[in-house]
Amino acid sequence: MSYPYQIGSLEEYKAAWKRSVEAPEAFWADVAGNFHWHKRWDKVLDWNFEGPDVQWFIGGKLNITENCLDRHLEAKGDVPAIIWEPNDPKEDHRVLSYKELHEQVCRFANVLKNNGVKKGDRVCIYMGMVPELAIAVLACARIGAIHSVIFGGFSARSIADRLQDAQAEYIITGDGAYRGAKEIPLKAVIDDALEQCAFVKKVIVLLRTKTPVSMIKGRDVWWQDEMDKADANCPAEIMDAEDPLFILYTSGSTGKPKGVVHTCGGYMVYTAYSFVNVFQYKPGEVHFCTADVGWITGHSYIVYGPLCAGATVLMFEGIPTWPDSGRFWDIVDKHKVNILYTAPTAIRSLMAYGAEHIEGHDLSSLRILGSVGEPINEEAWHWFDKYIGKGRCPIVDTWWQTETGGIMISNLAGVTPAKPSYATLPLPGIQPALMDEQGNEIAGNDVSGNLCIKFPWPSIIRTTYGDHERCRTNYFTAYPGLYFTGDGCHRDEDGNYRITGRVDDVLNVSGHRIGTAEVENAINMHEGVVESAVVGYPHDLKGQGIYAYVIHSNTHGDDELTRRDILQTVTRIIGAIAKPDKIQFVKGLPKTRSGKIMRRILRKIAEGDMANLGDTSTLLDPQVVDDIKEGKI
C-alpha cells in the first residue's frame, strides 16, 4: 500500500469507518500526520453547527504548496506533475515535472508580490484550461493570497458581481482561450467587467491566442514579461490551518452568487485523503480529470488533491467532441491514462455519437473510471462500463458539493462494491443522516429523505465570504445541529445511498449548479418581461434542463425572435451556461393567495406529469394552470 491512509479492502473500510465515528479526532489526526506541518496542531477539532463554527487542526501551521510541491522534489523532482493536452490535437502537448512546476509557481508567486499582492488579498483568476491556471492558483496559495477562480464561460456582469463581493483588487487572465471551435475573448470580457470595478489595481495577462487586446498603462501587464523579471526562489508563507485558502462562487436559491470559503489545513488533508482512497491511486499513474479548474472538481481533483499525493495529473484545454467525438480516447491512448474522471453529461454526449469513435483507440491503460457532478443514470453507467472500461474497470460514482470540498459518498474503486446509479457508501469520516420534513431522522434501510451530515469533516465550508449569516441559513437552519445538503436521497436495503436530486430551488445542469432565482432575475431584466418562473425538467443530455415560464407584455407576434432575445439577455448577464432550454410564454403563473409561485406545479407540467398536479383549487386563479398545460412546449 503506497499511502499510510489508503484503505485497501472491504474489511479495512469497515474498520476505518467504525473508528472514524467512534474516535473522529484520533482518526483525522492520524491522516493529517502524513503531511508537512511547520507546527503541529494544538487541538484537532472544535465545532458547533449552530454558529456555525468549525475549526480543524487548531494552531497548526503549514503551507499547502509545500505539501503539493516542495516535499516531492527529492524523490519525485523529475516525475511529471502536470501533463497538458491542448485544445488542438496538432499543437504540441506540454509536460511539467514537479521540479519545473515548483520553479514556475515560485517565479509567479514573486510576480504577484512584485505587483503588490499580499497575504490575505483576494485574486480573481479568469483563464482557459492551460498549465498557467494551475500555476496561478498555487502561486496565490504560496504567498497566502486568497484565490477566486471564475469559470471562463461567465459573463462580464457575473464577473463584476464576484469581484465586488470579494473586493478582489488583482486579476489574472489571458488574452483569450480556446474551447473546441470557439475562441473566448477573456481579456475583453474582463475589461467590460472592470467598468463597474474601479478598485481593481492590476491585471496580469497571459498571451495564449494572440487575440488583439487593450492593455491599460499602469494597470495591465503581460504574464511573460513579468515572469522574465521574477526570481525563482520564493519561500512559502506560513499559514494557519484555518486561514482562508480560496473563495469559490456557487449559485444559491437567491439571485446573488455566494462565495464558499475553504481553509488551508482541513481542505488539504481531506482532498488528498479522498483522492487516494476513492481512486485507489498508485504512484506513477496518470489521473485525467476532465473538469475545468473554474469548478470545485478542478480545484480538488486536478490541483490540490492529486499534487498533495505526488500524482501525475492530465489537464485538457478542449472539449470531448472537438475536432471529433474521439478526442477523449485519443488522449487516453496517447498519454496512457489510468484514471478517467468525467461527468455524466460528457458520457451521454459521447454515447449519442455511437461506439465507432472509440474503435482504433487503445484504452487498455485505463484501470478506474469515475463520474462527477450529478447522479449518473443506469444507461450511461452501463455504456461507460462496457465500451470504455471493457467490463474490467471499477466505476466510482462520486457525490459531493462545492461546499463539502471533497468527495463524501462514493464506492472506493475495487475495494467497496459499486451499484449502477448509486453513490453507495460514505467515506470513513462522513456520517450521513436521512431526515423527514418534520426534522426527524429516518432510521433503517429502503427509505428516502433529505440528506444531511451529522458531524463535521475537515473540508467542510467555513463561511460564505463576507456574509456568515447566509452560510448559517443556507446549510444549518433547516435541520438544527446538522449540515443540510439540499439533496434528496434514497438508502437501499443494503445501506447504499442514491442521490435523487435537489429539493431546493437549485438546478443541476450538466453537473453545474444554477439557482432558479439567478436565472429568473436575468430573464426579468429583459425589456417587456413582466415576470418569470424557472424550473428543472429531465433532459436526455444535460440530466436536467431549464424550463422558463415567462409573462411578456408584447412579443410583437414573433415568439421565436423574443425567445432568442431573452436567451441573449441571460447570456449577457450570467453566461451561456444558464440559458433556458425551453421558454413558454404564459398569461399568468400559478400563485397561492399570499403570492407565492407554486413551482411544484410548474415542475410537474414541465416534466409532462399532468396527472399529479395535486389540488389547484386553493390557487389565486386555478384557470392559469389549464392555460399553461395547453401551451406546454
N, C-alpha and C positions, 0 to 999 in steps of 0.2 A: 504494500500500500504506500503510495507516494506522499500523502499528506497525513499528518497525525490525526486530523479531524475528519478524514474521509471515512464514510460508512460503507463497508464492503459486502454486507449480507443482510438478509431479512431479519435474522436474529439480532445483529448489531443495531439495525434500525429500531427494533422494538425496545432494546435495552437503552439506546440513546434517547428515544422519545420519553420513556419512563423516567429516566434521570433528569431530563430537561424540565419535566413537570414537577418532580419531587424536590429537586435541588437546582433551580434555574441559574442561580448566581454562580454556583460551582461549575455548572455545565458551560456557561458562557466564558467564565474566567479561563477554563482550560483551552477553549478555542482561541480566545484573544491572546493567550500566552505564546502563540505561534507567530506573532507579528513583532516588528521592531518598535519599541517604545523608548522615548528618551527618559520618561519617568513612568513607572508602573502606577496604576490607579490606586487611590486610597479606598474606594468603595465601588463594588461592581454596579449597583443599581439603586436608584431612589425614584419612586414613582407614585403618582396618583392619576387616575383618569378623570377626576373632577375638574382639575385646573384647565386643561391637562398639563401636567408637569412630569416629564420623563427624562431622566439623566442616566446615561450609561458610562461606565469606566471613569467615575468622577475623580478628578485630579490627575488623570492620565495625560501625558504629553507625547505628541507624535507629529509626524508629517506623513500624510497618505502617500505622497510621491516617493518618499524613501522606501516605502513598502512596495510600491509599484515598480520602482526602477533601481535605486542605489543598492538595495540588498541582493539584487540578482547579478550585479556586474561581475563579481568574481567568478561565479560558476557558470553564468549564462550570458556573459557580455556579448558573445558572437551569435547567440541564438536569435532567430527572428522574433521581434516583439509584435510588429505590425507588417502584414503583407497587404499592400494596397493594389486593388484592381480597378483601373479607370473605367469610366463610362463607355469609352470607345475601345473595342477589343483590339484595334490597330495600334493604339498607344501602348507604350511600354508600362508594365507594372513596376511597382517600387517595393523594396524590402528594407525595413528599418530594424537593425539589430537592437538589443537592449542598450548597448553602448551608444549607438547612434541616436536612439530615441532620447536617452538621458542627456546627451550633449545638446540636442535640439531644444529640449524642454528647458534646460538651464539657460541656454542662449536667449530663448524667447522670454523666459522669466525676467532676464535682465533688460530686454526690450521694454517689457511692461514697466519695470522700475524706472528706466530712463525716460519713460513718457508720463511719469507721475503717479503710477498705480501703487497703492499702499495696502497693507494688511487691512481687511475689513471693507475695502472698496468693492462696489459691485461692477462687474464687467459683463456686458452683453456680447454674446457670440452668435453671429448670424452668417453661417458659411455652408458651402456644399460639403459632401462627404469626401474630404481629402485628408491626408495624414495630419495636415496643419490644424485641422479641427481638434483632433486628439491632443496635439502638442499644445494648442491654446488652452484647452481645459486643464491639462496637467500643469502648465506654467502658472496659471492662476492659483491652483492649489499649492504650488511650490512656495509662493510668496504670501499665501494667506488671503488672497483676494477671493471674493465670492463670485463664482461664475453663474451666469444665467444664459443657457443656450436656447435659442429660439429656432424652431424648425424652419428651414429655408422656403417653406410654402406659405408662410403667413404674410399678410398684407402690411403696408406701412402703418395703417391705423392700429392693427393688432400689436405691432412692434412698439409704437408710441405709447400705447396703454401700459405695456410691460415695462418700458423704460421709465415711465413716470412713476409707476408703482414701486419699482426697485430703486428709483433715483440713481440709475446706472450712468456714471459720467464717462465711461470708457466703452468703446465698441470695437470688436474685431470682426471683420467681414472680408469678402472677396470682391473683385470687380464683377464676377459673375460665377455661375455654377452650371455644370452640365447635368441633365437628368433625362435620360432617354434621348428623344429627338429634340427636346427643349433646351433652351439656354435661359437661365434665370438671371435677371439683371440685379444682383444682390445690392450693389452699391447704390444704384438708382432708387431702390426701394428704401434703403436706409436714409438716403438724402431726403426723400419725401417724409419719412417718419420724423426726421430731425427738425422739420419746420415747426413741430409742436414741442420740441425738446431742446431749448436753447442752453440748458445746463450741461449738455454733453461737451467734454473738453477735448477728447482725442478719438479719432477713428483710424484704426490700423487696417490697411487694405492689402490682401494677398492678391498677387497677379496670377490669374488662372486661365480665363477665357479670352483675355485681350479685348474685352468689350470697352469701348471708349467711356471713360468716367470723368466726372467733375471732381477735382481734388482741391479742397479749400485750404489756402495757405494758413499755417498755424494750427489747423485742426486735423487735417488728413495727412497721413504718412503711409509710405509703402512698406509692407512687411519685409520684403527682400532687402531694401536699403537699411532698415533698422537692424536686421539680423547681421549685416556686414559690420556694423559698428559695435555689436554687443560681445561681451566676454562670455566664454563657455563655462565659467565657474560661477555657480550660484548656490550657496549653502541654503538648505531648506529652512523655512521659517518654522519655529517650533510652535505647534498649535495645541490648544486644549482639546481634549476629546469632544467636548460639547461646543466648540467653536463651529459656526456655520461653514459648510463646505460649498454648497450650491443652493440656488433657488431654481425651481423648475415650475413653469406655469402650466396649470391644467384647468380645463373647463369645469365650472361648477353649475349648480342649479340656479344661480343668479347670473345676470349678464356679464359681470366683471370676472375676468380670469383670476384664479387665486395662486399665489406663489408658494408652492410647497417647499419647506426648508428641511434639508438633511444636514447632519453634522459629521465631523471628521471621524471620530473613533468608532462609533457603533455601525455607521454605514460601511466603513472599510471591513470590519470584522464580518458583517452579515453578507455582503456581496461576495467576498472570497469564499466564505463557508458554503453559501448556496450554490455558487458556480461549480466548485469542486465536487459537491455531493450530487446535485441534480444531473449534471452531465457526466459524472464519474470520470472527470478529466484525468488523462495520463500525460506526464511531461513529454513534450515533443510533438503532441498532436496539434493539428490546425483546426481552430474553432472559428466557424463562419456564422456570425450573427448578422442577418440581413437588415436589421433595423437602422434607422437614422439616429445619430447621436443627439438630435433635437428632441428625442423622446427618452423616457426613463430607461427603456430596454437598452438603448445605445450607451447611456451613462454606465449602467450596472454590468452589462454583459458584452460590451466592446471595450470599454476603457477600464473601469476600476476593478471589477471582479477578476477578469482574466489576468490583467497585468499584476495584480497583487499575488496571484498564484503562479506567476512566471510563465504564463501560457503564450502561445502564438495565436494572434487574432487576425482574421482576414476582414478587411474593410472594403466595401464595394461602393463605388460612386454612383452606379446606374440603377436601372430597374430590371425586373426579371424578364420582361417581354421585349427588350430592345437590344440589338437590332432584330432579334427574333426570340421566340419563347424558349430557346435552348440556352439562353445566356447563363442561368444558374449552373446548368450541367456542364457548360464549357469551363466555368470557374472551378467547380468541384473536381473535374478531370485534370485541369491544368495545374492546380495547386495541391492536389491530393488531400482534399478536405476530409477531416474525420468526423466533425460535428457540424450539423447544419441546423440552425435555429431560425425559424421564419414564422410568418403569420398565416393563419387560415385563409385570409383574403388572397395572398400570393399563391397558396396551394390551389384554391378554387379557380383562380385566374389561369394557372398553368394547366389544370385539368381540362379546362374548356378548349385548350388548343390541341388536346389529344396527346397520345403517348409517342407519336412519331418523332417529336423534337427531343426525346430522351435517347432514342436509338443512336448508336455510334459514339456514345459517351461512356467512358469507364467510370462507374460510380462505386467501384469495389473498395475504395479507400474509406467510404462512409461507414461509421460504426454506430453513431447515435443521431437521431432526428429529434427536433424539438418544435413546439408550437407555442405561440405567444400572442397576446393582445385581446383575444376573445375565445370563448369555448369553440373547439373545433368540432364540426359536425361529423357524424359517423362516415358518411360517403367520402369526405375529404381525407379522413383518418385512414380509411382502408386503401384509398388511391395512393396516398403518401407511403404507406407501408408496403404496398405491392410493387409500385413502379419505381420508387426512389430507394426505399430500404431493402427491396427484393426479399421481404419477409424475414430479414435477419438483423435488422437494426431496431433496438427499442425506441419507441416514441415517447418523449416526455411532453405532457400536456400541462403547461405551467400557468397557474393562476396567481396573479399579484397585481399591484397598482403603483402608480407614481408615489402615492402616499406611503406604501409599505417598503419602498426602496429596493426590495429583492423578492425573489420567488417565495411564496408562502405555502401553497398547496401544489404538490406535483409528485408523480412517481419518481423515484431515483433510478436512472437508466440501468435496466438489467438487474437491479437489486430488489426493488419492490414492484409488485405486479402493475401492469398497465391495464386500462379498460377504456375502449373507444368512447370518446366524448366526455370522459370523467377526468378531472384533475387528480383524482384518487385521494392520497393521504397527505396530511400536513407534515412539513419538515419538522424534525425534532427541534423544540424551542417554540413551536407555534401551537396555540391552544384555541381551536375554533369552537364556536357555540352557535346553534341554530335557535333563533328566537321567534316567538309568535308576535302578533300585532299588539297584544296586551303586555308585552315585556316579560313573558315567562320563557324560560329555557325549555326547548323541546328535547326530551331525552330519547334514547333508543335509536334504532335504525329503521330504514324505509320511511323516512319523514322528510318534510320540507319546511323551510322557514327562511328568515332573514339572517344572513351570515354576519356574525360578529366575532371578535377576537377578545379573549378574556384577560390576556396577560401581555405585557409589552415584549417586543423583540428588539434587538439592537438598532435596526434601521427604520424604526417607526418614525413617521412625521413628527417633528418637534413643534412646529407652529406654521401658520400661514404668514408670510412676510408682512410685517407692519400691522397685522390685524389678528391678534391671538384669539380674540372672541370668535372670529369666523371659523378658526380651527376647532374651537370648542363646540360651537353649534353644529358644524357640519358633521363631525365624526363622533362626538362624545355625549350628546344630549338625548338622542333618540332612545338609547338604551343605557341609562346611567351606570357607570362602572365598567362599561365595555367600549371597545372601538367598533363602530358600525361601518361596514364596508360599502353599504349602498347596493349590495348584490343579493339576489335571491339564490337559494341553494337547496339541492336535494341530497340527502345522505342515504345511500342504498343499504340493502340488508347486510352488506359486508363492511359498512362504515366508510365506503368511498364517497367523496364529495363531487357533486356535479353542479357547476355554476349555471343558473337558469336565466341570468340577465339582470339588468339594472332594475331597481324598484323605486328609484327617484327620477327626477326629470333630467337625466343624463343619457345621451345616446352613445352607443359603441359602434362607430362606423369604421370599418376596415381596421379595427383594433385601436382606433383613436377616440378618446372620449370628448364629446362635444355637448355642451349644455344647451338644452332647448331654449332657455331664456336668451342665451347669446345669439342664437340664430334668429329668434323672434325679434330681438332688438334691431338686428341688421335689416331684416325684411321691413320692419316698421319705419325705418329711415327712408325707404323708397317713396318718392313722391306719389301720392294717390292711395297709398296703403293706409287703411283705417285701423285694422287690427289683424293679428295673425296668431295661429297656434301651430306648433310643430310637434310631431310625434315620430316614433320609430316604427318601421314595419319590416317584415322579413325580406331580405334581399339576397338573391342567389349568389352574388359575388362578394358583396361587402359584409354579409352577415346581417347587418341592419342598415336600412336605407332611411333617408329623411323625407317625410311626407309633410308638406306645409299646406295648411288651410288658410286662405288669405281673403280678407274683405277688402275689395278695391273700389274706390269711388267711380272710376271710369277707365275701362280697358280700351276705349276708342274702337271697340268692335274687333280688336285684334288680340285675342287672348295669348296667342303664341309669342307675339312680339313683347307683350307685357311680361310674360314669364321670363323671357330672355333678359329683359331689362332688370327684373328683380334678381335674377341669378348674378348679373353683373354687379349689382349693388352689394350682394352678400360677399362676392369675391373681393371687392374693393375694401370692405370693412373688416372681414375676418380672413378670407383666403379661400381658394377654390375647394379646399378640403371640406368646407362647411356648406357647399351648395346643395339645396334640396334636390332630391331625385324626382319628386313629383310636386307640382303646385296645383292645387284645386281652388278655383275661385268660388267663394260662398257668399250668401247674403247675410248670414249670421253664424255665431258659434254657440254650441250648447253650454248654457251657463246655469248655475244654481241661482236662487233668488238673491243670494248675497254677492253675486257677480263672479264667482269662481268658475273658470273654464273647466268643463268635465273632460279632461284629456283621456280618461279611461274609455269613454265612448268613441272619441276620435281615433284612438288607437285600434279599437275593435273594427271600426269602419275601414281604416287603412289596411288592416290585415284581412279584410273580406269576411270577417266573422260577424255577420249581421244578426245572427240568431241569438247572440249572447250580449246584447247591449244593456240588459237589465232594465230597471224601471225608469222610464224617461218622463213620467207624468209629473214629477216634482220639479222639472226644469222650468225656468222662466218662460221659455217658448218651446214646447215639445215639437212643434211643426218644423223647427230648424233641422232636427235630426233627419226627418224624412227627406228634406231638400238636399242635405249633404249626401245621404245614401244614394239618391238618384243621380247626383253629379259625380260620383266616385270615379276616379281615373283608373 
